[in-house]
Amino acid sequence: MAIKYIFFDCFNTLIDDFDEAGDESGMRPLAHIPVSHGVYDHPDHFHDDYLAWRRQYWKGGNQDEVLLADRLTAIFRNHLERSSREVDVVPVVEEMMKLFHQVFPTTIRRSALVPKTLAMLHKQVPMAVVSNFFLADYPAYLLNQHNLDHYFDFVIDSAQLMIKKPGRSIYLSALEKAKIAPDQLSEVLFIGDNLKNDVLIPLELGMQAWYFDRSGERKVAPAPPGIISFKNWMELDQLLRSRLNLLTN
């Protein structure tokens, strides 16, 4: 089956942001701030609350994006209401946002093979990035910081559209921007590390999809039977090269 366009997920596919514990929330470096303001007694309490809020918000299928400042504000107000504490959350959120912009970009890594593989693909097939993130244009900014943005026709993120994967709108927006007609969906390949967002939903929409199986590094689902998968960029490079005839049809 021909591959005429490739969509990549961004985080933990093109660039990595999970920490040594496998956590990709980006909140651990900020967790001391609400403690210093008296919102929480311990950084872990905030971090646990953040993860719980995130799970609960999307548990019922809510696919609306919530920006980082709004997430923090909601979490703090809910916690303060339960604990009967009185703290002005505005300066807490402002301080955390400032530190996030300072620290988070420094935590981003990428495999040394990423530019090599993208350069090989860039000569043969158009590519774009479709990413979830809670700050608009941040995926494009970080890809630029790692000199990867020029390989892609465009970068779409959930904060721009205020809809997250697996919401259909973000995929449809990417397909429209890439000028993919309905009868060309089977020639689009989606590559990413989230089994539902980057594989199962693209497959339901009629695309091809390959799974970056990082279950050996993080608490994520391993590749199920019947799903094309790879465990690192070397394997992806080899997989793509073995199918280069598909890219040139």
C-alpha positions in Angstrom: 0.0 0.0 0.0 1.4 3.4 -1.0 2.4 6.0 1.5 2.0 9.5 0.1 1.9 11.6 3.3 3.2 11.0 6.9 1.8 12.5 10.1 4.0 12.3 13.2 3.0 12.7 16.8 5.4 15.1 18.5 6.1 14.2 22.2 7.8 10.9 22.9 7.9 10.2 19.2 10.0 13.0 17.6 11.2 14.4 20.9 11.0 13.0 24.4 9.7 14.7 27.5 9.2 11.8 30.0 11.4 11.9 33.1 13.3 9.1 34.8 10.1 7.7 36.3 8.4 7.6 32.9 6.2 10.6 33.9 5.4 12.9 31.0 3.3 15.5 32.8 6.1 18.1 33.1 4.9 19.0 36.6 7.5 17.6 38.9 10.0 20.5 38.5 7.1 22.9 39.4 5.6 21.0 42.3 7.5 22.9 45.0 5.8 26.2 44.1 2.3 25.4 45.4 4.0 24.1 48.6 5.9 27.3 49.1 2.6 29.3 48.8 0.8 27.1 51.3 -1.6 25.4 48.8 -0.1 21.9 49.5 2.0 20.4 52.2 4.2 18.3 49.9 5.1 18.4 46.2 3.9 14.8 45.7 0.4 15.9 46.8 0.2 18.4 44.0 1.6 16.0 41.5 -0.9 13.3 42.5 -3.7 15.9 42.2 -2.6 16.9 38.8 -2.5 13.4 37.5 -5.9 12.6 39.1 -7.5 15.7 37.5 -6.1 14.8 34.1 -7.4 11.2 34.3 -10.8 12.3 35.6 -11.3 15.1 33.0 -10.8 12.8 30.0 -12.2 9.7 31.6 -15.7 10.5 30.2 -14.4 11.1 26.7 -14.0 14.9 27.0 -11.7 15.9 24.2 -11.6 19.6 24.7 -8.1 20.9 25.4 -7.6 22.7 28.7 -4.6 25.1 28.7 -2.0 24.7 31.4 -2.9 27.8 33.4 -6.5 26.8 33.4 -5.7 23.3 34.6 -3.6 24.6 37.5 -6.2 27.1 38.5 -8.9 24.4 38.6 -6.8 22.0 40.5 -5.8 24.5 43.1 -9.3 25.8 43.6 -10.7 22.3 44.0 -8.0 21.4 46.5 -8.4 24.6 48.5 -12.2 24.1 48.7 -11.7 20.6 50.0 -9.0 21.7 52.5 -10.7 24.9 53.6 -7.5 26.9 53.0 -7.5 30.4 51.7 -4.7 31.2 49.2 -4.7 33.5 46.2 -4.0 31.1 43.4 -3.2 33.8 40.7 0.4 34.4 41.8 1.0 30.7 42.3 -0.1 29.9 38.7 1.9 32.8 37.4 5.1 31.6 39.1 4.6 28.1 37.9 4.0 29.2 34.3 7.2 31.3 34.4 9.2 28.4 35.7 7.6 26.0 33.2 8.8 28.1 30.3 12.3 28.2 31.8 12.7 24.5 32.7 10.5 22.4 30.4 12.5 23.1 27.1 15.7 22.1 28.8 14.2 18.6 29.6 13.5 17.8 25.9 15.7 15.1 24.3 15.7 13.4 20.9 17.4 10.4 19.4 20.4 11.2 17.3 18.8 9.2 14.5 15.8 11.4 14.2 17.3 14.0 11.8 18.9 11.3 9.7 15.6 9.5 9.2 13.6 12.7 8.6 16.2 13.9 6.1 15.8 10.6 4.2 12.0 10.9 4.2 12.0 14.6 3.4 13.3 13.8 -0.1 10.5 11.4 -0.9 7.3 12.1 1.0 5.7 15.2 2.6 5.3 15.2 6.4 3.5 17.1 9.1 3.1 16.9 12.9 -0.2 16.4 14.8 0.3 16.9 18.5 -1.5 17.2 21.8 -0.1 20.0 24.1 -1.6 22.4 26.6 0.2 25.5 25.2 -0.4 26.7 21.7 2.5 26.6 19.2 4.8 24.9 21.8 5.4 21.7 19.8 6.5 23.8 16.8 8.7 25.9 19.1 10.4 22.9 20.6 10.9 21.2 17.2 12.5 24.4 16.0 14.8 24.4 19.1 16.0 20.9 18.0 16.3 21.9 14.3 13.6 19.5 13.2 10.7 21.9 12.2 12.0 22.4 8.6 11.3 18.8 7.7 7.5 19.4 8.1 4.9 21.2 6.0 3.1 22.3 9.2 2.6 21.5 12.9 -0.9 21.3 14.3 -1.4 21.2 18.1 -4.4 20.7 20.3 -4.1 24.1 22.0 -4.4 25.9 18.7 -7.7 24.1 18.0 -8.8 23.5 21.6 -9.5 19.9 20.6 -7.2 17.0 21.7 -6.5 13.7 20.0 -8.5 11.4 19.9 -11.1 14.0 19.0 -11.8 13.6 15.3 -11.5 17.4 14.5 -7.8 17.6 15.0 -7.2 14.7 12.5 -9.6 16.2 10.0 -8.0 19.6 10.3 -4.6 18.1 9.6 -6.0 16.2 6.6 -7.6 19.3 5.2 -4.4 21.3 5.7 -2.4 18.6 3.9 -5.0 18.6 1.1 -5.7 14.9 1.5 -8.9 13.9 -0.3 -11.2 11.3 1.3 -10.2 8.7 -1.3 -6.5 9.2 -0.4 -6.8 8.4 3.4 -5.3 4.9 2.9 -2.1 6.5 1.6 -1.6 8.5 4.8 0.6 7.0 7.5 0.3 8.1 11.2 3.3 7.4 13.5 3.2 7.9 17.2 3.6 6.5 20.7 0.0 6.6 21.9 -1.9 3.5 20.9 -5.3 5.1 20.8 -4.5 8.6 19.6 -1.8 7.7 17.1 -2.8 4.3 15.9 -6.3 3.1 16.6 -8.2 6.3 15.7 -6.1 6.9 12.5 -6.9 3.3 11.5 -10.6 3.9 12.2 -10.4 7.0 10.0 -8.9 4.9 7.1 -5.2 5.8 7.5 -2.3 3.5 8.0 -0.7 3.7 11.5 2.6 2.5 13.1 3.0 2.3 16.8 6.2 3.5 18.6 6.0 0.9 21.4 7.8 2.4 24.4 6.4 -0.1 26.9 9.9 -1.0 27.9 10.6 2.5 29.1 7.2 3.7 30.4 3.9 2.4 31.7 2.2 2.2 28.4 0.4 -0.5 26.5 2.6 -2.9 24.4 1.9 -3.3 20.7 -1.2 -5.6 20.3 -1.2 -8.3 17.6 -1.7 -7.1 14.1 -0.3 -3.6 14.7 2.9 -2.6 13.0 5.3 -1.4 15.7 8.9 -0.4 16.4 10.8 0.2 19.7 13.3 2.9 18.7 14.3 5.1 15.8 16.8 2.6 14.5 13.9 0.1 14.0 11.7 2.8 12.5 14.5 3.8 10.0 14.9 0.2 9.0 11.2 -0.3 8.7 10.8 2.8 6.5 13.8 1.8 4.3 12.4 -1.7 3.8 9.3 0.0 2.4 10.9 2.8 0.4 9.4 1.3 -2.8 6.0 2.2 -1.3 7.1 5.8 -0.8 8.1 6.2 -4.4 5.1 4.6 -6.2 
